[in-house]
């Protein structure tokens, strides 16, 4: 069984410094015609950037994730195996080790090494911060797969971008933007059944700079904007090293996620 190490104080400072730096950047947007590539061609470029060897369908890998929300750090280890359609999330807390996962559509759970079915889990552990339930297993699988790669998950689900390419100056960079109507066959209603826009940097091989989830969250009801920074490599694919999520329209900070190889 794998255990997470504690996040250092230095890591907390890095995350907080990153947040403050980008909160001060101005935002402007405009559209422009005459893109050299259409939306589908840009999507193919994005996929090629993150999966240059085309291994996603048989991908198997794991990484550590540290999240900061409401001043609380959460440490988790997440793993996916696309060969066996398996997802596992290990959360280590002071009071124990909690595992939830999904294999071939069926959820599984463990508390301090003891296996449970969804019906056997004590009510206390079904709620946050333990989140051991059928609902959380399925939604975390969906959400954490996106942490490994939003574009590769979209491609595997058969997503096709809408016609049209926009341009936007976002977080200090000029981006090309393509939008998907939704994440096909999503599990979590109201979260992924909404427009998803990828803001990419053509001059950097169509690397993703930010993602907009137009789910109506936040006071302006404009959803979430997720800023990518840095990269790590996990078993042949490129994964963002960190993500900062804001409420779009107000840029109020929501959550930070930092990823590391095991």
N, C-alpha and C positions, 0 to 999 in steps of 0.2 A: 504494500500500500504506500502511496506517495503522500508526503507531508509538505506543506508550504513553510518557507522560512518567513520570519517577520519582516515587514517593510522597515527600512532604516529611516531615521529622521532626515537624512540627506535626500532620500527619495521624495519625502513629503515636501521639502523645500523646493525641489525641482518642479514638481507638479504645480505648486502654488505660484512659483515664478512664471511658469509657462502661462497660467491662467491670467495673471495680471498683465503680462506683456501683450496678449492678444485682445484683452478687453479694451485697450486704449487705441486700437487701430480703427481708422475711419472706414465706412462702408458706402460704396456707390454702385449702382447697377444700370445697365442699359442693354439693349438688344442690337444686333448687327447682322445684316444679311451677307451672303457671299461666302459662307464657310466652304473651305475646300473639300471637307469630308462631310457626309451626311451622318445622321444620328447612329444608324446601325454600324457604319464603318468606324465611327469613334468608339462605340461599344466594343467592337472587335479589337481595337487597339488597346483599350483598357484591360480587357481579358488577357491579351498577349503580354502586357506589362507585368501583371501580377502572377501569371502562370505561364512563363515562357516555354516550358517543356510540355504543356498540356497534360498535367498529371492529376488535376483536381478530382476527376471521377474516381480515381483509385487512391486519393490522398489519405494519409493517416499521420496525425501529429498532435502535439500537445504543447501548451504554454502556460505560464503563470500570469495572472491578471490581478492588479491592485487597483481598486476603485475608491475614489474619494467623493462622498456625497454627504451634505449636511454636516461636514466636519468629521465624519466617521470613515476610517479606512477599512475596507473589506478585502481579504486575501482569498483567492480561489485558484484552483488549477483546472483548466478546461482541456478536453481532448475530444477529437472527432475521428472517426474511421469511416470514410465513405465506401470502403469495400464491404463492410458489414452493417452499414447504416447504424452506427453506434455513436452515442454522445455521452460523455461523462463529465460531471462537475463535482469537484471535491472542495469543500469549504472547511477550513480549519479554524476553530474558535478556541477560546480558553477552556470551554466546557466540553470539548470533544471534536470529533471529525465526522462530517456529515456529507454523504454522497447521494446524488440523484443522477439519473440518466435515462436514456431511451435506447432501446435496441430493437430494430425492425418494428417500430411503432409502439412497443410495449415499454412501460416505465419500470424502473427498478430503484431501490433505495437502500441505504445503509446508515446506521447510527453507531459509531464507535465499533465498527466491525461486524455488527449484527444486521443481517438482511431483513428487510420488511417489504411487504406488498403495500400498495397504496391504501388499502382498507385497514391495514394493521398499524399504521403510523399514529402515535398519540397526537391528540389535537394540538398540543403545545408546539409540536415540530412541523405542523402543516402551515404555519404562518411565518412571516418574515421575523427574524433574520434567517431562520432555518430553511423555510420554503420547500418543505418536502411534501409534495402533493402531485397528483397527475397533471394538474394545470401548470404548476411551476416547472415540472420536468419538461413538458412539451414547449412551453413558451421560452424557457431558458435555452433549450436546444436551438430554437429558431434564432433567438437573439445572439447567442454565443457563436453560432455558425457565421453570422454576419460579422462578428469580431474577427474571425479568420479572414473572410473576404466577402464583402458585399457584392462586387461584380461577379465573382465566380458562383456565388449562391444564386444570384439572379439568372445567370446563364443556365445553370443546372435546372432551374425551375421553369425554363422556357420563356423568360421575360423578353419582350421586344420593346425597344424604346419608341416613344412617340415621335412622329415626324417633327423636324425642326431642331435647330441648334441655336442656343442663345449664348451671349457673352456677358460676363459679370465680373466686376472688380470686387473681389471678396477677400477679406483678411490680408490685404496688401498684395494680392496677386491677381493678374488678369486670367480668367478661366473661361473655358468652353463648357457649356452645360447641356446635358441630355436628361430627359425625364421619362420615367416609367409610370404607367398608370397605377400599378400596384405590384406587390410581390406575389406572383401566382401561387395558388394552393396554400396560402398562409394559414397558420393555426390560430394566431392571436387576432381576433376580430377587433377592428378599430385602431390597430397599430400599424399593420403592414398592408392593409387593404386601402392604401392611400397613395397619392403621387410621391415618388421617390426621385429626387434629382441628384445627379452626380456632377460635381464641379471638378474639372480636370485641367491639368497643365500640359498643353500640347508640346511645349518646348522641353518637357521632361518625360517624353514618351507616353503621354496621357496618364500620368500618375494622378490619383485622386487627391485633391486639395481639401474638399469638404463635401458633405452630403446633407441634403435637406429632406427631412421626413415631414410632409405636410399633413400632420395628424391633428391639428387644431389645439395642440398643447400651448400653455402659457397665456398670459394676460392678453396679448394681441391676437391670440388664436391662430398664430402662423406656424405652429409646429416647432420642430427641433432642428437646429443646425449643428452639425458635427464636424469639427475641424480635425484633420489628420496632421500628424507630425512625426517625422522620422520613419525608419523601417527596421524590421528584423526579418530574418529568413527562417521559415519553419518547414523543414523537410521538402525544400524545393519551391515553395511559394513565398511571395513577398507579403508581409503582414505589417500594418501600421504599428509603430512602436508606442504611440499614444493617441488617444482621442479625447478631445474636449467637447462637451455637449452644452449648448446654450439654448435658451428659448428664443426662437427667431423673432425678429421685430423689436425686441428689447435688449437682446444679448445678455440677459440675466443668466448667470452660470447655473448649470444643473448638475453635471457629474463629470469627473475625469476618470479615464481608464488608461492604465499603463501596462504594457505587455512585455514579457521577458521569456527567453528560452529557458527550458529546464536545465 
